[in-house]
Amino acid sequence: MPAASSVRTAAPFQGHSVVKLGPGEYYVTGRRQEVISTILGSCVSACVRDPAHEVGGMNHFMLPHSDDGRWSGASAAMRFGNLAMERLMNDILKRGGERHRLEVKIFGGGSIGTDPFAIGQRNADYAERYFAQEGMRVLARDLRGRVARRLLYRPACGSAFVQDITMPPPAIIASEAAYAMRLPREAVAGTVEFF
């Protein structure tokens, strides 16, 4: 099931149709001829599938956690890891996936440009902690570092293709900078909670 603005493209990848995800989106499919694609800076994507049922998907989240799913006064819950993980897992299970068979791969969490809030690190930490707490083994990971990543994932077979982008496109840099500006600012004297 796609998030509202995921886009299916006509340009194939190795004969497969490609579904492009942006931040705050997810996509679950049981179609053998689909590939899910995204570009990650400090964001993280979890790729999860049930190999026996051949259903799987990917999410793309921007922050690790939210209690209420609010983003600048508007609901955009899928931008938060805790809500994005819940939605991805529930949709896979609704389509016949079984928790004990799920395969997990996680990517992203880079430190792009100036990152005073360590957003990439926090996102990567959250993803690893989530799957450890759920008792799910992560089969592959490519997290942290100072690179952006282009990610392609084929849920039907579980293959993930990662390309490091050492010089992030201007759109990624602009998106990361705008994102950092929207983060709530804490008073120096106050208590700050890090994830």
Accessible surface in RSA format (square Angstrom, percent):
REM  Atomic radii and reference values for relative SASA: ProtOr
REM  Chains: A
REM  Algorithm: Lee & Richards
REM  Probe-radius: 1.40
REM  Slices: 20
REM RES _ NUM      All-atoms   Total-Side   Main-Chain    Non-polar    All polar
REM                ABS   REL    ABS   REL    ABS   REL    ABS   REL    ABS   REL
RES MET A   1   103.51  53.6 101.58  67.2   1.93   4.6  79.33  67.4  24.18  32.0
RES PRO A   2    74.70  54.4  62.20  56.7  12.50  45.4  62.20  51.4  12.50  77.7
RES ALA A   3    15.15  13.9   7.23  11.2   7.91  18.0  12.77  18.0   2.38   6.3
RES ALA A   4   117.31 107.9  66.43 102.5  50.88 115.7  79.42 111.8  37.89 100.4
RES SER A   5    73.90  62.5  59.22  79.0  14.69  33.8  49.07 104.5  24.83  34.8
RES SER A   6    23.03  19.5   1.82   2.4  21.21  48.8   0.29   0.6  22.74  31.9
RES VAL A   7    85.05  56.0  82.16  74.4   2.89   7.0  85.05  73.9   0.00   0.0
RES ARG A   8   126.26  53.0  98.00  50.0  28.26  67.3  47.29  64.6  78.97  47.9
RES THR A   9    27.53  19.6  18.03  18.3   9.50  22.6  22.91  30.8   4.62   7.0
RES ALA A  10   105.58  97.1  69.43 107.1  36.15  82.2  80.07 112.8  25.51  67.6
RES ALA A  11    70.12  64.5  60.49  93.4   9.63  21.9  65.79  92.6   4.33  11.5
RES PRO A  12    92.81  67.6  69.67  63.5  23.14  84.1  69.78  57.6  23.04 143.2
RES PHE A  13    47.47  23.8  44.91  27.8   2.56   6.7  47.47  28.8   0.00   0.0
RES GLN A  14   121.72  68.1  82.62  60.4  39.10  93.1  47.78 101.7  73.93  56.1
RES GLY A  15    64.30  79.3   0.00   N/A  64.30  79.3  33.98  93.2  30.32  67.9
RES HIS A  16    16.14   8.8  16.14  11.2   0.00   0.0  14.62  15.1   1.52   1.8
RES SER A  17    38.49  32.5  32.06  42.8   6.42  14.8  27.70  59.0  10.78  15.1
RES VAL A  18    10.51   6.9  10.51   9.5   0.00   0.0  10.51   9.1   0.00   0.0
RES VAL A  19     2.24   1.5   2.24   2.0   0.00   0.0   2.24   1.9   0.00   0.0
RES LYS A  20   110.53  53.9 108.35  66.5   2.18   5.2  54.49  49.0  56.04  59.7
RES LEU A  21     9.93   5.5   0.00   0.0   9.93  25.0   1.31   0.9   8.61  23.2
RES GLY A  22    23.14  28.5   0.00   N/A  23.14  28.5  20.43  56.1   2.71   6.1
RES PRO A  23    62.79  45.8  50.60  46.1  12.19  44.3  50.60  41.8  12.19  75.7
RES GLY A  24    13.02  16.1   0.00   N/A  13.02  16.1   2.34   6.4  10.68  23.9
RES GLU A  25    13.88   8.0  13.88  10.5   0.00   0.0   5.56  10.8   8.31   6.8
RES TYR A  26     3.13   1.5   3.13   1.8   0.00   0.0   1.88   1.4   1.24   1.5
RES TYR A  27     9.66   4.5   9.66   5.5   0.00   0.0   4.67   3.5   4.99   6.2
RES VAL A  28     1.93   1.3   0.00   0.0   1.93   4.6   0.00   0.0   1.93   5.2
RES THR A  29     3.78   2.7   2.05   2.1   1.73   4.1   1.97   2.6   1.81   2.7
RES GLY A  30    41.07  50.6   0.00   N/A  41.07  50.6  20.42  56.0  20.65  46.2
RES ARG A  31   139.04  58.4 131.74  67.2   7.30  17.4  53.57  73.2  85.47  51.8
RES ARG A  32   129.87  54.5 122.61  62.5   7.26  17.3  50.20  68.6  79.67  48.3
RES GLN A  33   104.76  58.6 104.23  76.2   0.53   1.3  56.11 119.4  48.65  36.9
RES GLU A  34     3.60   2.1   3.35   2.5   0.25   0.6   2.24   4.3   1.36   1.1
RES VAL A  35     0.00   0.0   0.00   0.0   0.00   0.0   0.00   0.0   0.00   0.0
RES ILE A  36     0.00   0.0   0.00   0.0   0.00   0.0   0.00   0.0   0.00   0.0
RES SER A  37    12.30  10.4  12.30  16.4   0.00   0.0   0.00   0.0  12.30  17.2
RES THR A  38     4.56   3.2   0.24   0.2   4.32  10.3   4.32   5.8   0.24   0.4
RES ILE A  39    62.16  35.4  48.63  36.2  13.53  32.6  48.63  35.0  13.53  36.7
RES LEU A  40     0.05   0.0   0.00   0.0   0.05   0.1   0.05   0.0   0.00   0.0
RES GLY A  41     4.32   5.3   0.00   N/A   4.32   5.3   0.00   0.0   4.32   9.7
RES SER A  42     1.88   1.6   1.88   2.5   0.00   0.0   1.65   3.5   0.23   0.3
RES CYS A  43     8.20   6.2   8.20   9.1   0.00   0.0   0.00   0.0   8.20   8.8
RES VAL A  44     0.00   0.0   0.00   0.0   0.00   0.0   0.00   0.0   0.00   0.0
RES SER A  45     0.00   0.0   0.00   0.0   0.00   0.0   0.00   0.0   0.00   0.0
RES ALA A  46     0.00   0.0   0.00   0.0   0.00   0.0   0.00   0.0   0.00   0.0
RES CYS A  47     0.37   0.3   0.00   0.0   0.37   0.9   0.00   0.0   0.37   0.4
RES VAL A  48     0.07   0.0   0.07   0.1   0.00   0.0   0.07   0.1   0.00   0.0
RES ARG A  49    23.48   9.9  23.48  12.0   0.00   0.0   0.47   0.6  23.01  13.9
RES ASP A  50     0.00   0.0   0.00   0.0   0.00   0.0   0.00   0.0   0.00   0.0
RES PRO A  51    46.18  33.7  33.14  30.2  13.04  47.4  33.37  27.5  12.82  79.6
RES ALA A  52    71.96  66.2  32.40  50.0  39.55  90.0  43.78  61.7  28.18  74.6
RES HIS A  53    91.16  49.8  72.52  50.4  18.65  47.7  46.02  47.4  45.14  52.5
RES GLU A  54    62.91  36.1  60.80  46.0   2.11   5.0  13.23  25.6  49.68  40.6
RES VAL A  55     4.01   2.6   4.01   3.6   0.00   0.0   4.01   3.5   0.00   0.0
RES GLY A  56     0.00   0.0   0.00   N/A   0.00   0.0   0.00   0.0   0.00   0.0
RES GLY A  57     0.00   0.0   0.00   N/A   0.00   0.0   0.00   0.0   0.00   0.0
RES MET A  58     0.00   0.0   0.00   0.0   0.00   0.0   0.00   0.0   0.00   0.0
RES ASN A  59     0.00   0.0   0.00   0.0   0.00   0.0   0.00   0.0   0.00   0.0
RES HIS A  60     3.27   1.8   3.22   2.2   0.06   0.1   2.13   2.2   1.15   1.3
RES PHE A  61     0.00   0.0   0.00   0.0   0.00   0.0   0.00   0.0   0.00   0.0
RES MET A  62     8.28   4.3   8.28   5.5   0.00   0.0   8.26   7.0   0.02   0.0
RES LEU A  63    18.44  10.3  18.44  13.2   0.00   0.0  18.44  13.0   0.00   0.0
RES PRO A  64     0.82   0.6   0.82   0.7   0.00   0.0   0.82   0.7   0.00   0.0
RES HIS A  65    66.64  36.4  54.21  37.7  12.43  31.8  27.05  27.9  39.60  46.1
RES SER A  66    12.78  10.8   5.55   7.4   7.23  16.7   8.09  17.2   4.70   6.6
RES ASP A  67   139.77  97.9  97.94  97.5  41.83  98.9  38.32  90.2 101.45 101.2
RES ASP A  68   103.11  72.2  73.10  72.8  30.01  71.0  40.67  95.7  62.43  62.3
RES GLY A  69     2.70   3.3   0.00   N/A   2.70   3.3   2.30   6.3   0.40   0.9
RES ARG A  70   118.34  49.7 106.53  54.3  11.82  28.1  35.48  48.5  82.86  50.2
RES TRP A  71    27.93  11.2  24.08  11.7   3.85   9.0  24.04  12.8   3.89   6.3
RES SER A  72    89.79  75.9  38.26  51.1  51.53 118.7  47.35 100.8  42.44  59.5
RES GLY A  73    57.49  70.9   0.00   N/A  57.49  70.9  34.04  93.4  23.45  52.5
RES ALA A  74    59.73  54.9  55.20  85.2   4.53  10.3  59.73  84.1   0.00   0.0
RES SER A  75    86.49  73.1  57.32  76.5  29.17  67.2  31.94  68.0  54.55  76.4
RES ALA A  76    28.52  26.2  16.61  25.6  11.91  27.1  28.43  40.0   0.09   0.2
RES ALA A  77    33.77  31.0  30.04  46.4   3.72   8.5  30.04  42.3   3.72   9.9
RES MET A  78    24.23  12.5  23.48  15.5   0.75   1.8  20.90  17.8   3.33   4.4
RES ARG A  79    66.92  28.1  66.92  34.1   0.00   0.0   1.21   1.7  65.70  39.8
RES PHE A  80    10.89   5.4  10.89   6.7   0.00   0.0  10.89   6.6   0.00   0.0
RES GLY A  81     0.00   0.0   0.00   N/A   0.00   0.0   0.00   0.0   0.00   0.0
RES ASN A  82    31.79  21.9  26.05  25.2   5.75  13.8  13.34  32.1  18.45  17.8
RES LEU A  83    47.53  26.5  44.30  31.7   3.24   8.1  44.71  31.4   2.82   7.6
RES ALA A  84     0.25   0.2   0.25   0.4   0.00   0.0   0.25   0.4   0.00   0.0
RES MET A  85     0.00   0.0   0.00   0.0   0.00   0.0   0.00   0.0   0.00   0.0
RES GLU A  86    98.36  56.5  94.47  71.5   3.89   9.3  29.67  57.4  68.69  56.1
RES ARG A  87   112.85  47.4 110.83  56.5   2.02   4.8  14.47  19.8  98.39  59.6
RES LEU A  88     0.07   0.0   0.07   0.1   0.00   0.0   0.07   0.1   0.00   0.0
RES MET A  89     4.58   2.4   4.58   3.0   0.00   0.0   4.38   3.7   0.20   0.3
RES ASN A  90    61.51  42.4  59.81  57.8   1.70   4.1   8.56  20.6  52.96  51.2
RES ASP A  91     8.15   5.7   7.33   7.3   0.82   1.9   2.81   6.6   5.34   5.3
RES ILE A  92     0.00   0.0   0.00   0.0   0.00   0.0   0.00   0.0   0.00   0.0
RES LEU A  93    59.48  33.1  45.48  32.5  13.99  35.2  45.80  32.2  13.67  36.8
RES LYS A  94   167.39  81.7 128.50  78.8  38.89  92.6  88.50  79.7  78.89  84.0
RES ARG A  95    97.23  40.8  79.84  40.7  17.39  41.4  35.38  48.4  61.84  37.5
RES GLY A  96    32.46  40.0   0.00   N/A  32.46  40.0  25.67  70.4   6.79  15.2
RES GLY A  97     6.57   8.1   0.00   N/A   6.57   8.1   0.00   0.0   6.57  14.7
RES GLU A  98    78.83  45.3  75.97  57.5   2.86   6.8  23.51  45.5  55.32  45.2
RES ARG A  99    94.65  39.7  86.50  44.1   8.15  19.4  57.13  78.1  37.52  22.7
RES HIS A 100   146.79  80.2 104.67  72.8  42.11 107.7  85.19  87.8  61.59  71.7
RES ARG A 101    73.32  30.8  61.44  31.3  11.87  28.3  35.32  48.3  38.00  23.0
RES LEU A 102    17.63   9.8   0.00   0.0  17.63  44.3   0.00   0.0  17.63  47.4
RES GLU A 103    45.23  26.0  43.29  32.8   1.94   4.6  12.33  23.9  32.90  26.9
RES VAL A 104     0.00   0.0   0.00   0.0   0.00   0.0   0.00   0.0   0.00   0.0
RES LYS A 105    39.98  19.5  39.98  24.5   0.00   0.0  11.42  10.3  28.57  30.4
RES ILE A 106     0.00   0.0   0.00   0.0   0.00   0.0   0.00   0.0   0.00   0.0
RES PHE A 107     7.91   4.0   7.91   4.9   0.00   0.0   7.91   4.8   0.00   0.0
RES GLY A 108     0.00   0.0   0.00   N/A   0.00   0.0   0.00   0.0   0.00   0.0
RES GLY A 109     1.71   2.1   0.00   N/A   1.71   2.1   0.00   0.0   1.71   3.8
RES GLY A 110     0.00   0.0   0.00   N/A   0.00   0.0   0.00   0.0   0.00   0.0
RES SER A 111    32.10  27.1  30.85  41.2   1.26   2.9  21.52  45.8  10.59  14.8
RES ILE A 112    11.73   6.7   3.21   2.4   8.53  20.5   4.86   3.5   6.88  18.7
RES GLY A 113    48.30  59.6   0.00   N/A  48.30  59.6  36.85 101.1  11.45  25.7
RES THR A 114   126.66  90.1  97.57  98.9  29.09  69.3  67.31  90.4  59.35  89.7
RES ASP A 115    32.63  22.9  10.81  10.8  21.81  51.6   9.95  23.4  22.68  22.6
RES PRO A 116   100.22  73.0  56.93  51.9  43.29 157.4  70.36  58.1  29.87 185.6
RES PHE A 117    57.75  28.9  55.41  34.3   2.33   6.1  57.35  34.8   0.40   1.1
RES ALA A 118    44.57  41.0  40.59  62.6   3.97   9.0  44.57  62.8   0.00   0.0
RES ILE A 119     5.09   2.9   5.09   3.8   0.00   0.0   5.09   3.7   0.00   0.0
RES GLY A 120     0.10   0.1   0.00   N/A   0.10   0.1   0.10   0.3   0.00   0.0
RES GLN A 121    79.15  44.3  75.34  55.1   3.81   9.1  32.49  69.2  46.65  35.4
RES ARG A 122    35.10  14.7  35.10  17.9   0.00   0.0   7.83  10.7  27.28  16.5
RES ASN A 123     0.00   0.0   0.00   0.0   0.00   0.0   0.00   0.0   0.00   0.0
RES ALA A 124     0.00   0.0   0.00   0.0   0.00   0.0   0.00   0.0   0.00   0.0
RES ASP A 125    40.74  28.5  36.94  36.8   3.80   9.0  11.73  27.6  29.01  28.9
RES TYR A 126    21.83  10.2  21.83  12.4   0.00   0.0  16.64  12.5   5.19   6.4
RES ALA A 127     0.00   0.0   0.00   0.0   0.00   0.0   0.00   0.0   0.00   0.0
RES GLU A 128    45.23  26.0  40.42  30.6   4.81  11.5  18.07  35.0  27.15  22.2
RES ARG A 129    91.03  38.2  84.89  43.3   6.13  14.6  50.85  69.5  40.18  24.3
RES TYR A 130    30.36  14.2  29.10  16.6   1.26   3.3  22.37  16.8   7.99   9.8
RES PHE A 131     0.05   0.0   0.05   0.0   0.00   0.0   0.05   0.0   0.00   0.0
RES ALA A 132    76.65  70.5  48.97  75.6  27.69  63.0  58.52  82.4  18.13  48.0
RES GLN A 133   137.84  77.1  99.16  72.5  38.69  92.1  42.55  90.6  95.29  72.3
RES GLU A 134    70.57  40.5  49.94  37.8  20.63  49.1   5.47  10.6  65.10  53.2
RES GLY A 135    69.42  85.6   0.00   N/A  69.42  85.6  36.06  99.0  33.36  74.7
RES MET A 136    19.14   9.9   8.02   5.3  11.11  26.5  13.41  11.4   5.73   7.6
RES ARG A 137   180.59  75.8 162.82  83.0  17.77  42.3  78.63 107.5 101.96  61.8
RES VAL A 138    20.92  13.8   5.62   5.1  15.31  36.9   5.62   4.9  15.31  41.5
RES LEU A 139    73.41  40.9  40.62  29.1  32.79  82.4  42.12  29.6  31.29  84.2
RES ALA A 140    38.34  35.3  30.24  46.7   8.10  18.4  38.34  54.0   0.00   0.0
RES ARG A 141   119.60  50.2  91.03  46.4  28.57  68.0  37.14  50.8  82.46  50.0
RES ASP A 142    48.80  34.2  45.24  45.0   3.56   8.4  16.24  38.2  32.56  32.5
RES LEU A 143    25.13  14.0   2.24   1.6  22.89  57.5   2.24   1.6  22.89  61.6
RES ARG A 144    64.37  27.0  63.84  32.5   0.53   1.3  39.05  53.4  25.32  15.3
RES GLY A 145    42.60  52.5   0.00   N/A  42.60  52.5  34.06  93.5   8.54  19.1
RES ARG A 146   164.64  69.1 145.58  74.2  19.06  45.4  72.66  99.3  91.98  55.7
RES VAL A 147    27.60  18.2  27.60  25.0   0.00   0.0  27.60  24.0   0.00   0.0
RES ALA A 148     0.00   0.0   0.00   0.0   0.00   0.0   0.00   0.0   0.00   0.0
RES ARG A 149     5.79   2.4   5.79   3.0   0.00   0.0   0.01   0.0   5.78   3.5
RES ARG A 150    91.48  38.4  90.11  45.9   1.37   3.3  26.57  36.3  64.91  39.3
RES LEU A 151     0.00   0.0   0.00   0.0   0.00   0.0   0.00   0.0   0.00   0.0
RES LEU A 152    29.04  16.2  29.04  20.8   0.00   0.0  29.04  20.4   0.00   0.0
RES TYR A 153     2.98   1.4   2.98   1.7   0.00   0.0   0.05   0.0   2.94   3.6
RES ARG A 154    50.94  21.4  50.94  26.0   0.00   0.0   0.84   1.1  50.11  30.4
RES PRO A 155     1.08   0.8   1.07   1.0   0.02   0.1   1.08   0.9   0.00   0.0
RES ALA A 156     9.64   8.9   3.27   5.0   6.37  14.5   4.25   6.0   5.39  14.3
RES CYS A 157    56.04  42.4  34.87  38.9  21.17  49.7  35.28  89.4  20.76  22.4
RES GLY A 158     3.31   4.1   0.00   N/A   3.31   4.1   3.27   9.0   0.04   0.1
RES SER A 159    39.07  33.0  32.61  43.5   6.46  14.9  12.49  26.6  26.59  37.2
RES ALA A 160    31.32  28.8   4.18   6.5  27.13  61.7   4.18   5.9  27.13  71.9
RES PHE A 161    75.14  37.6  69.63  43.1   5.51  14.3  73.90  44.8   1.24   3.6
RES VAL A 162    54.58  35.9  17.62  16.0  36.96  89.1  18.63  16.2  35.95  97.5
RES GLN A 163   105.53  59.0 101.05  73.9   4.48  10.7  35.73  76.1  69.80  52.9
RES ASP A 164    80.01  56.0  58.90  58.6  21.11  49.9  15.25  35.9  64.77  64.6
RES ILE A 165    20.87  11.9  17.96  13.4   2.91   7.0  20.87  15.0   0.00   0.0
RES THR A 166   108.24  77.0  87.47  88.7  20.77  49.5  58.13  78.1  50.11  75.8
RES MET A 167   155.66  80.6 143.49  95.0  12.17  29.0 124.36 105.7  31.29  41.5
RES PRO A 168    16.38  11.9  13.57  12.4   2.81  10.2  13.57  11.2   2.81  17.5
RES PRO A 169    44.65  32.5  38.67  35.2   5.98  21.8  44.65  36.9   0.00   0.0
RES PRO A 170   111.67  81.4 106.67  97.2   5.00  18.2 109.45  90.4   2.22  13.8
RES ALA A 171    75.59  69.5  61.49  94.9  14.10  32.1  69.87  98.4   5.72  15.1
RES ILE A 172    22.11  12.6  19.91  14.8   2.20   5.3  22.11  15.9   0.00   0.0
RES ILE A 173    80.21  45.6  79.22  59.0   0.99   2.4  79.32  57.1   0.89   2.4
RES ALA A 174    61.99  57.0  51.50  79.5  10.49  23.9  58.66  82.6   3.33   8.8
RES SER A 175    55.02  46.5  44.76  59.7  10.26  23.6  31.80  67.7  23.22  32.5
RES GLU A 176    27.93  16.0  23.64  17.9   4.28  10.2  10.41  20.1  17.51  14.3
RES ALA A 177    56.70  52.1  47.17  72.8   9.53  21.7  55.69  78.4   1.01   2.7
RES ALA A 178    46.99  43.2  38.44  59.3   8.55  19.5  45.49  64.1   1.50   4.0
RES TYR A 179     3.52   1.6   3.49   2.0   0.03   0.1   3.49   2.6   0.03   0.0
RES ALA A 180    19.35  17.8  19.35  29.9   0.00   0.0  19.35  27.2   0.00   0.0
RES MET A 181   140.96  73.0 121.97  80.7  18.99  45.2  95.45  81.2  45.51  60.3
RES ARG A 182   108.29  45.5  80.97  41.3  27.32  65.0  50.37  68.8  57.92  35.1
RES LEU A 183    15.43   8.6  10.95   7.8   4.48  11.3  11.47   8.1   3.96  10.7
RES PRO A 184   106.35  77.5  88.58  80.7  17.77  64.6  99.51  82.2   6.85  42.5
RES ARG A 185   134.91  56.6 104.45  53.2  30.46  72.5  71.56  97.8  63.35  38.4
RES GLU A 186   106.95  61.4  79.70  60.3  27.26  64.9  22.02  42.6  84.93  69.3
RES ALA A 187    73.47  67.6  54.13  83.5  19.34  44.0  65.55  92.3   7.92  21.0
RES VAL A 188   155.70 102.5 127.01 115.0  28.70  69.1 134.26 116.7  21.44  58.2
RES ALA A 189   107.73  99.1  66.00 101.8  41.73  94.9  76.81 108.2  30.91  81.9
RES GLY A 190    40.34  49.7   0.00   N/A  40.34  49.7  28.33  77.7  12.01  26.9
RES THR A 191   131.91  93.8 104.24 105.7  27.66  65.9  73.36  98.5  58.54  88.5
RES VAL A 192    64.43  42.4  41.87  37.9  22.55  54.3  42.59  37.0  21.84  59.2
RES GLU A 193   132.73  76.2 111.48  84.3  21.25  50.6  43.22  83.6  89.52  73.1
RES PHE A 194   140.10  70.1 114.86  71.1  25.24  65.7 114.86  69.6  25.24  72.2
RES PHE A 195    77.04  38.5  50.19  31.1  26.85  69.9  66.35  40.2  10.69  30.6
END  Absolute sums over single chains surface
CHAIN  1 A     9535.2       7344.5       2190.7       5427.4       4107.8
END  Absolute sums over all chains
TOTAL          9535.2       7344.5       2190.7       5427.4       4107.8
